[in-house]
């Protein structure tokens, strides 16, 4: 059984208003083993799409390499937009060493509610995935239940939007389409994507995510 522990602490500061919430980076990040193009930071996998999406939306000109300057570029961007990162999983165990959410066992969650209380300016959680088993929204619902809280549906359209009330404060959650290749099939089955693809055959699943994410970042 492989122990998969999150390699990065939450990236939050006192002015943070939006929080990106995922699960875990690929196991190689926990082992300090990187592919060419990986960045040793949250969502730094060369196989992931979050930073390419943000790079496109904001025209950041980011480096995709395993260097300190690439890390600092990402931190500077997040700080400039008051965006933080706090994945919900602290650790889990796996039979198979891969990055699948479904493969996570004996999951230990981070105290996200505690962080929200510690940083009262946070008003939006951006889930990098939905309510499928062991997805960010799924695990956050479990965490809320443990704290006698629950999500209220605001919009059932993808990306789904919920909110919850905590300490007389309304916090919104947005369940974005996961920025991974594994979610491309789900994107391809969406009616909106099909319509956009039909009107522009060059439109891609990446373009779809850029369009979706730009509204919330």
N, C-alpha and C positions, 0 to 999 in steps of 0.2 A: 504494500500500500504506500503510495507516494503522498507526502505531506506538501501541499501547495499553499504557501504563505504569501500574502501580498507583500511585494518588496518596497512599496512606497507608502509613507504616512499620508494622511489627508493633506491636501494643498488648499488651505483656507486662510484668509486674513480678516481683519475686523470690518473691512469694507465690502466683503463678498456679498453679492446679491443673488447670483445664480450658481447652482452646484451641479456639476456633471456627475452622474451616478451610474456606474457599471458594476461588474462583478470582480473579475481578476484578469490581469494580463497573462499572456502565455507562460507556461511553467519555466521556459528558458530565462525569463526575466528574473524569476526568483533564484535561479541558479547562477546568475551573472554571465550567461552565455548568450551572445548576440549574433544575429544575422547581419550581413552587410545592409546598411540602410536603417537598422534599428536605432532608436533614440532611447537612452537610458532614463526614461521618464514616463509618466502616465500616458497611456495610449500610444506608446512609442513604437509598436510593432510595425515593421515595414509592410506587413500583410493587412494591417488595419486601415480604415479609411477616415477616421475622425480628423486627424491632422491634415491630410490632403483636402478634405472637405472645407475645413476652416481656412486653410491656405488659399483655396479658391474663392471662398466668400469674401475674405478680407484682403486678398492680394498681398499676402504676407512675405512671400519669397523665402519661405523657411528652408533650412538645410535638413536633409534626411540622411543623417550620418551619426555614428556613435561618438559624438564629441560633446564637450562641455558647452561650447557655443550654441549647439543645437538645442540643448536643454534650456539654456538661458533665454533663447529666442521664445520658446514656448511659455516659460514663466513670465516673461515680460508682457507677452500678449494677454495671458490670463489676468495678470494684475491690472493691465490697462483697461480691461473690460469688466473688472470686478467679478470674474468667474473663478470658481474653485472646482476642485475635483475631490470627491470622497466616495470611492467605490464601497459598496455595502458589505462585501465579503472580506473578512480578516484572514480566514484560512479555511481550507477544506482538505479532504483526502480523496485520492483518485486511484482506481485500479489501473487505468490506462493514462499515460502521461500525455495529455493533450489539453486544449484550451476550451473544450465544450462545457457549457453550463450544465447540461444534463448529466455529465460525468461527475459532477461535484457530489461528494458524500460527507456526512457529518459536518455540515457547513456551520462555521462560527461567524455570526454577523457583527459588523461594527455598530457602535451605539450612535446611529445617525440622528436619532431624536435628541440625544445628548449634545451633539454638535450643533444642531439647530437651535437649541436653547443657549448654547455658548456664543453663537454668532447670530444675533437677533435681526440682522439686516437681510438675511437670506429669505427670499420670498418665492423662489422657483427652483424646482428640482428637474433636471433634464436627464431622464433615464435613457441609456444607450441600449434600449431593448424593451420588450413589453412584458406581458403577463404569462408567457409560456413558462413551464416549470423551470425553476431556478434562474429565470430572467430577473433583471433588476427590479421591475415593478412587482413581480411575484414575491421576491424576497422582502421588499420594502413593505408590502401588505402584511406579511408575517410579522415583521418588526413592529409595525404600527399596532397590530392586534395585541402584541405582548405589552404595549404601552396604553392599551384601552383607547386606541384611536382608530379611525378608518377613513378610507378615501370616499369622496362623493364625486360621481361622474358629472362632468361639465360638458364634454363633447365626446361622442362615441366614434367620430370620424378619425381615421389614421392621420396624424398621430393622436392617440387618445389623450384627453386632458381631464385631470381630476383636481380636486383640492381637498384640504383637510384643515380643521381648526385646532390650533394648539396654543394654549396660553393667550387666548383672545387675539390670535394672529392667524390670518389665512395664508396658507402656503400652497402654491400651485405645483402640480406635477405634469410633465409632458413625456409621453412614452414614444420617443423617436424610433424610427426604423433603425435597427442595429447597423452600425458602420462596419459590417464584416461581409466577406464574400458569401458566407453561409446563408445570409438573409436575402441574397439576390433572387432566389426562387420566389420568395414571398413578395418581393417588390414586383417581379414580373407578372404575378397573378392579380395585382391590384388594377381595378378598372381605370383609375386616373392615369396610372402609368401606361396602360394599354392605349388610352386615348391620346396621350402626349406622344407616344411612340408612333402611332398611326399618322399623326399630323406632321411628325418630324422623325423619319427613320433613323437619324443619327443620334436621337435622344437615348441616353444610357441610364442604367440603374444608379450610376454615380451622379449623373445630372439630376436625377430624381431626388437623391439625398441632399444635394446642394440646395435645391429649391425648397425642400422641406426644412432643413436646418436653418436656413437663412432667416426664416420668420422668427425663430426663437433665440438665436444667438445675437 
